[in-house]
C-alpha cells in the first residue's frame, strides 16, 4: 500500500451529478430521431450526396 494521498479542492467527476438532458434541447442540437431502417446503405448515401440528390 502506498503512503501517498491525493487531495483536490475540485469534486470528483464520478461523484458529481450530471446535468439534466432536456429532450427538446437534444432534438434542437441533433435533429429528430430517425429509425435506422430508413437509412440508405453507406455507399448509396455517399453517392447521393456527391451527386447532389439529397
Secondary structure, 3 states (H helix, E strand, C coil): CCCCCCCCCCCCCCCCCCCCCCHHHHHHHHCCCCCHHHCCCHHHHHHHHHHCCC
